[in-house]
Amino acid sequence: MDGFPKIAPLDHSEYMRFALSLAQKSPPKPTNFRVGAVLVNESTNQILSTGFTLELPGNTHAEQCVLRKYSTAINVQEQDVGTVLPIQTVLYTTMEPCQKRSAGNIPCVERILGTLTGENRGIKTVYIGVKEPDTFVAANAGQSKLEEAGIVCIHVPGLEKEIMDSATAGHQTA
């Protein structure tokens, strides 16, 4: 996959800034957050895939899009993507992955957990820009659920206001 910006290894702020630029491509709607996600092979500093809310057909979330696009690019079923992810794959997401979804969609936390395999593969670290507000799901426990499964969640500070402004574009204000 080409056409991605060059980002210095372990420059978490720049990866989050790139994820934010992806989130801003999502159409503003009152019924969802605009989120961006970047899948990275941390050992080679290679961007594997990107995604943003509603990028793909259906009510798709950023993490769902990033994993679906990667699985398509390497020609594996989405549920098998964890078996082929590089060992040091990390995920940058502007907002904490959801633990609950409506309309029968698999929550993003379950998608991330589904990448874990017995071969020491899967997403082991998730870099998060902001916690999910209680707007649609009260007390989202996505980060806690990931951490309980052994996935390290790291807050990347510095862009919280920009992320929330972008995420809530299209929402009604009182």
Secondary structure in CASP SS format (residue, H / E / C, confidence):
PFRMAT SS
TARGET T0000
AUTHOR 0000-0000-0000
METHOD secondary structure of the structure
MODEL  1
M C 1.00
D C 1.00
G C 1.00
F C 1.00
P C 1.00
K C 1.00
I C 1.00
A C 1.00
P C 1.00
L C 1.00
D C 1.00
H H 1.00
S H 1.00
E H 1.00
Y H 1.00
M H 1.00
R H 1.00
F H 1.00
A H 1.00
L H 1.00
S H 1.00
L H 1.00
A H 1.00
Q C 1.00
K C 1.00
S C 1.00
P C 1.00
P C 1.00
K C 1.00
P C 1.00
T C 1.00
N C 1.00
F C 1.00
R C 1.00
V C 1.00
G E 1.00
A E 1.00
V E 1.00
L E 1.00
V E 1.00
N E 1.00
E C 1.00
S C 1.00
T C 1.00
N C 1.00
Q E 1.00
I E 1.00
L E 1.00
S E 1.00
T E 1.00
G E 1.00
F E 1.00
T C 1.00
L C 1.00
E C 1.00
L C 1.00
P C 1.00
G C 1.00
N C 1.00
T C 1.00
H C 1.00
A H 1.00
E H 1.00
Q H 1.00
C H 1.00
V H 1.00
L H 1.00
R H 1.00
K H 1.00
Y H 1.00
S H 1.00
T H 1.00
A H 1.00
I C 1.00
N C 1.00
V C 1.00
Q C 1.00
E H 1.00
Q H 1.00
D H 1.00
V H 1.00
G H 1.00
T H 1.00
V C 1.00
L C 1.00
P C 1.00
I C 1.00
Q C 1.00
T E 1.00
V E 1.00
L E 1.00
Y E 1.00
T E 1.00
T E 1.00
M E 1.00
E C 1.00
P C 1.00
C C 1.00
Q C 1.00
K C 1.00
R C 1.00
S C 1.00
A C 1.00
G C 1.00
N C 1.00
I C 1.00
P C 1.00
C H 1.00
V H 1.00
E H 1.00
R H 1.00
I H 1.00
L H 1.00
G C 1.00
T C 1.00
L C 1.00
T C 1.00
G C 1.00
E C 1.00
N C 1.00
R C 1.00
G C 1.00
I C 1.00
K C 1.00
T E 1.00
V E 1.00
Y E 1.00
I E 1.00
G E 1.00
V E 1.00
K C 1.00
E C 1.00
P C 1.00
D C 1.00
T C 1.00
F C 1.00
V C 1.00
A C 1.00
A C 1.00
N C 1.00
A C 1.00
G H 1.00
Q H 1.00
S H 1.00
K H 1.00
L H 1.00
E H 1.00
E H 1.00
A C 1.00
G C 1.00
I C 1.00
V E 1.00
C E 1.00
I E 1.00
H E 1.00
V C 1.00
P C 1.00
G C 1.00
L C 1.00
E H 1.00
K H 1.00
E H 1.00
I H 1.00
M H 1.00
D H 1.00
S H 1.00
A H 1.00
T C 1.00
A C 1.00
G C 1.00
H C 1.00
Q C 1.00
T C 1.00
A C 1.00
END
